[in-house]
């Protein structure tokens, strides 16, 4: 469904991932989209919803090798895939606004490349408008209910 707002196009899509293989297939599909190179994607969901798992599959699909860990304590983990710079943020423990400047996060968000942010609501006043928000909910049967919300033209391209 596409809904035109006064400023940006919005596209929403609802999915159910029955298994981790579904998450991996989604990640592979996203990795093939050219718009991903300059996107900011927010990942929402409770602990255990699968945010980091999605990031791992996406980074592997983009060609990142080696172990991909959650940046819960470091706030940000940088990665590269060829000439693509990727930053994986986790704002779960973010609570000091000085950290935004001290860690150079403003500069990272202003630079070209892919930005993926877990727990972005904890840094709401600092992060720019996301191109795509992915909301994940773990269900009792181990499946994931997923809502995709494109908030910009780049986000709409990602859902294309």
C-alpha positions in Angstrom: 0.0 0.0 0.0 1.4 3.4 -0.9 0.1 6.5 1.0 1.1 9.9 0.0 1.8 12.3 2.9 2.4 16.0 2.6 6.2 15.6 2.6 7.4 12.1 1.8 6.0 9.0 0.2 5.3 6.2 2.6 5.0 2.5 1.7 4.2 -0.2 4.2 4.4 -3.9 4.0 3.6 -6.7 6.5 5.5 -10.0 6.5 5.8 -13.1 8.5 9.1 -14.9 8.7 8.4 -18.5 9.7 12.1 -19.4 10.1 15.5 -17.9 10.1 15.8 -18.9 6.5 13.0 -16.4 5.7 15.0 -13.7 7.4 18.1 -14.7 5.4 16.1 -14.6 2.1 14.8 -11.1 2.9 18.3 -10.0 3.7 19.6 -11.3 0.4 16.8 -9.6 -1.5 17.6 -6.2 0.3 21.4 -6.7 -0.4 20.6 -6.6 -4.1 18.9 -3.2 -4.1 21.2 -0.4 -5.2 19.4 2.1 -2.9 20.8 0.2 0.1 24.2 1.8 -0.5 23.0 5.1 1.0 20.2 4.0 3.3 19.5 4.5 6.9 17.5 1.6 8.3 16.0 1.5 11.8 15.4 -1.9 13.5 12.8 -2.0 16.2 11.8 -4.8 18.5 12.2 -6.2 21.9 15.2 -8.2 23.0 15.2 -11.4 21.0 13.1 -10.2 18.2 15.8 -10.9 15.7 17.3 -7.5 14.9 20.9 -8.5 15.1 20.2 -11.7 13.3 18.8 -9.7 10.4 21.8 -7.4 10.4 24.2 -10.4 10.3 22.4 -12.0 7.3 22.3 -8.6 5.5 26.0 -8.0 6.1 26.9 -11.5 5.0 24.7 -11.1 1.9 26.6 -7.8 1.1 29.9 -9.7 1.3 31.1 -8.9 4.9 33.2 -11.8 6.1 34.0 -12.9 9.6 32.1 -12.7 12.8 29.5 -9.9 13.1 28.8 -9.0 16.7 26.2 -6.7 18.2 27.7 -3.3 19.1 25.7 -3.1 22.3 28.7 -1.9 24.4 30.6 -0.1 21.6 27.5 1.6 20.3 28.8 1.3 16.7 30.6 -1.4 14.7 32.1 -0.4 11.3 32.2 -2.9 8.4 33.1 -2.7 4.7 32.0 -4.7 1.8 34.1 -3.8 -1.2 33.8 0.0 -1.5 30.7 0.2 0.7 31.0 1.6 4.2 28.5 0.1 6.7 27.9 1.2 10.3 25.9 -1.0 12.7 24.6 1.0 15.6 23.0 -0.3 18.8 21.6 2.4 21.0 20.3 0.1 23.7 22.8 1.5 26.3 22.8 5.0 24.9 21.9 7.5 27.6 24.4 10.3 27.6 23.9 13.0 24.8 27.6 13.9 25.0 28.3 10.4 23.7 26.8 11.4 20.4 29.4 14.1 19.8 32.3 12.4 21.6 31.9 9.2 19.6 31.6 11.1 16.3 28.2 9.7 15.6 27.0 12.9 13.9 29.9 12.6 11.4 29.2 8.9 10.7 25.5 9.6 10.0 26.6 12.5 7.6 29.0 10.3 5.7 28.1 8.1 2.7 27.3 4.4 3.3 24.7 2.1 4.9 23.6 2.8 8.5 21.7 0.2 10.5 20.5 1.2 13.9 19.0 -1.1 16.6 17.1 0.7 19.4 17.0 4.0 17.5 14.2 5.2 19.8 16.9 5.7 22.5 18.6 8.3 20.3 15.5 9.8 18.7 16.7 13.4 19.0 20.0 12.7 17.3 19.4 10.2 14.4 18.1 11.5 11.1 14.9 10.4 9.6 15.2 6.7 8.6 14.6 5.7 5.0 13.2 2.4 6.3 11.9 1.2 9.6 11.7 -2.5 10.3 9.6 -3.5 13.2 10.0 -7.1 14.4 7.9 -9.1 16.9 8.8 -12.6 18.0 5.7 -14.8 18.1 5.1 -17.8 20.4 5.7 -20.2 17.6 9.2 -18.7 16.9 8.0 -16.9 13.8 8.5 -13.2 13.4 5.8 -10.7 12.5 7.6 -7.9 10.5 6.3 -4.5 9.6 8.3 -2.5 6.9 7.7 1.2 6.8 9.4 3.2 4.0 9.6 6.9 5.1 11.6 8.3 2.1 11.9 7.7 -1.6 15.0 5.6 -0.8 12.9 3.5 1.5 10.3 3.0 -1.2 13.0 1.9 -3.5 14.2 -0.6 -0.9 10.8 -2.1 -0.7 10.3 -1.9 -4.5 
